[in-house]
Amino acid sequence: MSRRVSNRRKALVTVIAWAIGIAIFFPILWTVLTSFKTEAEAIASPPSFVFFDWTLENYTEVNERSDYFLHFMNSVIISLGSTLLGLAIAIPAAWSMAFVPAKRTKDVLMWMLSTKMLPPVGVLIPIYLLFRDFGLLDTRTGLVIVLTLINLPIIVWMLFTYFKEIPGEILEAARMDGAGLWEEVIHVLTPMAVPGIASTLLLNVILAWNEAFWTLNLTAAKAAPLTAFIASYSSPEGLFYAKLSAASTLAIAPILVLGWFSQKQLVRGLTFGAVK
Amino acid sequence: MTKFARVLLGATALTLAVSPALAEKLTIATVNNGDMIRMQKLTDAFTAKNPDIELEWVTLEENVLRQRVTTDIATKGGQYDIMTIGTYEAPIWAKQGWLVELDDMGADYDVDDLLPAIRGGLTVEGKLYAAPFYGESSMVMYRKDLMEKAGLEMPDAPTWDFIKQAAAAMTDKNAEVYGICLRGKAGWGENMAFLSAMANSYGAKWFDMDWKPQFDGEAWKATLTDYLDLMTNYGPPGASNNGFNENLSLFQTGKCGMWIDATVAASFVTNPKDSTVADKVGFALAPDKGLGKRGNWLWAWNLAIPAGSQKTEAAKKFVAWATSKEYLDLVAEKEGWANVPPGTRTSLYENPKYQEAAPFAKMTLESINAADPQHPTVDDVPYVGVQFVAIPEFQGIGTAVGQAFSAALAGSVSAENALANAQAITERTMKKAGYIK
């Protein structure tokens, strides 16, 4: 009897999980479907789900009008660059906070997080002026720097949480065996924290890939990533939903594939601290 | 010849040989609409004639573009050589000294051919600071079949009373046909574009000659009450979320009897590829209240050169080409007369080929001519602009007032409260900005 209840409960949980999954995925699915419709079908009421004349004309037009590869490469360089630079700064910072905490470490962590609470537009003009004076406007280098700074608090916090879960005694033992600081971080701590570092890396690549305030405001033609590519298909006057959907599908496809293949790593990393 | 002289000569020759390859690159910021995209496709004709100029495009959504170019021009960022700006920005930026004067556009440019209403909005102290690429007003687009079924005939110049009568007669909510579709989405360029223009025809105004906000007057009360009455009784459900594109969708799918919006919509609703009612659409001037002003606006997207650009001469060449008669002929040749950017040149409306290809041409021209940005209201006002007030503070207050009116349409506040909110918001900002004490 108890087994039957358990099965029923399992089925219920499965149904609920699927329902939530579908609800979350539905807007993306709808975007993909709309990208294969004509503009007239995209606004038709009631909308047709799959029974419409499938067309590739939106993709053809998007390809003709925009240099997808340029935007794609900019996105790759900016998101990977900012994440790797962020990790290089955050790993030692998180190590010191997790294993050699000072009196004010918690305050420092809170202060770092508080910088995320400032609306970005509040510092747009000062940053724009700095970028202008340093010649960083519309450059990938500039965006790598600004996205590193924007995501650094999250990277430090995530790594700090993972490092806290690693017993300090292991590092102590390594030190007893004669390991220096460098060996301790590279050969002992980092391998143990790989799942945490990997999930931090993946999450930050996704955050940087989707960042649409700084990437739109600090770029023009040369360094504009896929967010600017999408923004160019929204129109104040005229139908644009199908073409915008095609552009969005092309923009999210790479990150969707990355997420799909690394989902185990992502989930493992994100639950790393919770299940210990 | 000494060795040094030979090296110098060789270097000079090399420089001359590679100089055509070092073309001047112009970065152009623009909005995503059909006419602008068409221009991007046709620029080979320009670069073929000007091999020393290369073009680089940054296309953005209107609001993103506005924020982007405003930041750049205000900080002298120098990211763009040519910017697409609206009639709202042109006089404000020109007064700030942010734009290059467009005085010498070439002998063939024929600046006097520009429509006077449009040119007037881009001119500050007699000098032109932006060249119009396409212009628009607003007008009534209506379903001739539904009007006939209702036993009514739309006059060329209807009154608001007639519009209300026709909306009531055309509404058939069971068949999902709504007598009238109007903008309801909050924003200074959304519902406030329509409502400010409508208010002008009711004798209302944003400010009196002392810059005192006027939302507590009877004229604004009548405007908002009639608007809410029309939309609540004869408008589509959820209208407080509807902007241009939402109403376009509704009209094209046969759900609106009348739609008062941008003249540029005429080419969309009469295009059989996208519109199910393409052959049933009629046009009329925006309505009036018998006070001498019609409820139509005036807008143009224009090309301007920021004062920070290092490539002013090349930029002027491009602006002159893109806004010339020659360009209109090029579009006509490649894409047909119906696709020529409207609303900028008198000669276009005198062209029989254009008149034939664009059945809405006459009404568009009359609508544009009926708008006067220098004298937009029944009474005198201290500002320029029909559906906006050309002061830097307007974007903020326009949107805040738009939110108050959109809330009234959604039914969450009464018309009286919305007007009181609008008055308070506007008064506060104008006091802060120093216009009033």
Interface residues (C-beta under 8 A of the other chain):
Chain A: E39 A40 I43 A44 S45 R65 L124 I125 Y128 L129 R132 L137 D138 L216 N217 A220 A221 A224 A228 A231 S232 Y233 S234 S235 P236 E237 G238 L239 F240
Chain B: T27 A29 V31 N32 N33 G34 I37 Q40 E56 W57 V58 T59 L60 E61 E62 V64 Q67 R68 T71 D72 A74 T75 K76 G77 G78 Q79 Y80 G189 F244 N245 L248 S249 Q252 T253 K255 A262 V264 A265 F268 K273 D274 S275
